[in-house]
């Protein structure tokens, strides 16, 4: 342990790379937004060579309040079930794993400070299961400071953007999930197989992941033939008829979307109400179940088909696919421990709407990957030995039907993307997507 004095000035937009916040970020870049940790009263921070004596504390910066609460809680539920399984088996080399959360409410302005608190106050061994591109983008420079001084790493997050997969952040980030670019590659390939090459875009004006979609299209010699973006938050009730009309008139024959589920669901509703039956895709950054749920409810009121020709890409398999070891272990752990909300949300009225889901499965998978590296690190656990173990573990099995792998040149465990199609009974994994005529 050594006394740590941290002077961090995190400029909004630093390390933004491929993902610039054109709204909040531009305003803040004009005046530096400083995040300064305590100075003379700064708590001790473990060095990269300090041996962990007790529990392995993981710090999760997340959303426990606000519109993204579902994402934060579900990622925690899966990870909690996985770590409970490991702890009840005696821990890893005798050490239990403790998950501590800091709520940034999906507010990028609060995200950097959440990292400082997790490390300096909660003594997190590593940062784990971060949430959202805007937040992770702001957290990475802080993590990099701690990595350079104390060996801290960011292990897994729910983001997927290219900036964390290349310098200067590659060395201190270990991803588990495939990237958004890889998700887009799968869907662009599916569109082409359907004979659809005039692809349009719909989403928020500051869509952080849009470059990943554009890159996947460029790989095939394509680009968006038209795009429609909205500036403000969209509610489901808000009309998207104008954007639908503009894309339709541009000759678009397939649509890719980015943004919160309310706005995307509203676009789908208005497209179908106008009789436009083109295939529509959105990726894992949007919760898929709320989209389908609100559209199914709309169908009941309109007595017509709306939720069809919809496609979703995910970085985890179908929770119903019990042929996979990961899914069997996940469902058994959820059934055994029945995690509902984290202790930090005691007294909250939030409750999960279903026992199993893709978000909690991803949290479980991330935790399983962390445990695998922790086992490989051996009994003398330090941040340095953990990092070395991650880079030398090579191929390992997460139970998804394809090997995971870390190495000095590979800090992303999986490349696998699963494609889902909406059906009358919910989202179904598919290898051969088909189009439905209304």
Secondary structure as UniProt FT lines:
FT   STRAND          2..3
FT   TURN            12..15
FT   TURN            17..18
FT   TURN            22..23
FT   HELIX           24..30
FT   TURN            40..41
FT   STRAND          44..45
FT   TURN            48..49
FT   STRAND          56..62
FT   TURN            67..68
FT   HELIX           69..88
FT   TURN            89..90
FT   TURN            93..94
FT   STRAND          97..103
FT   TURN            105..106
FT   HELIX           108..120
FT   STRAND          126..131
FT   HELIX           133..150
FT   STRAND          154..158
FT   HELIX           162..165
FT   TURN            167..169
FT   HELIX           170..172
FT   STRAND          173..175
FT   HELIX           180..193
FT   TURN            194..195
FT   STRAND          199..204
FT   TURN            205..206
FT   TURN            208..209
FT   HELIX           210..219
FT   TURN            220..221
FT   STRAND          226..230
FT   TURN            236..237
FT   HELIX           241..249
FT   TURN            250..251
FT   STRAND          254..258
FT   HELIX           261..273
FT   TURN            274..275
FT   STRAND          279..282
FT   TURN            284..285
FT   HELIX           288..302
FT   STRAND          310..314
FT   TURN            319..320
FT   TURN            322..323
FT   HELIX           325..337
FT   HELIX           343..345
FT   TURN            346..347
FT   HELIX           358..377
FT   HELIX           383..392
FT   STRAND          394..396
FT   STRAND          404..407
FT   TURN            408..409
FT   STRAND          418..423
FT   TURN            424..425
FT   STRAND          426..429
//
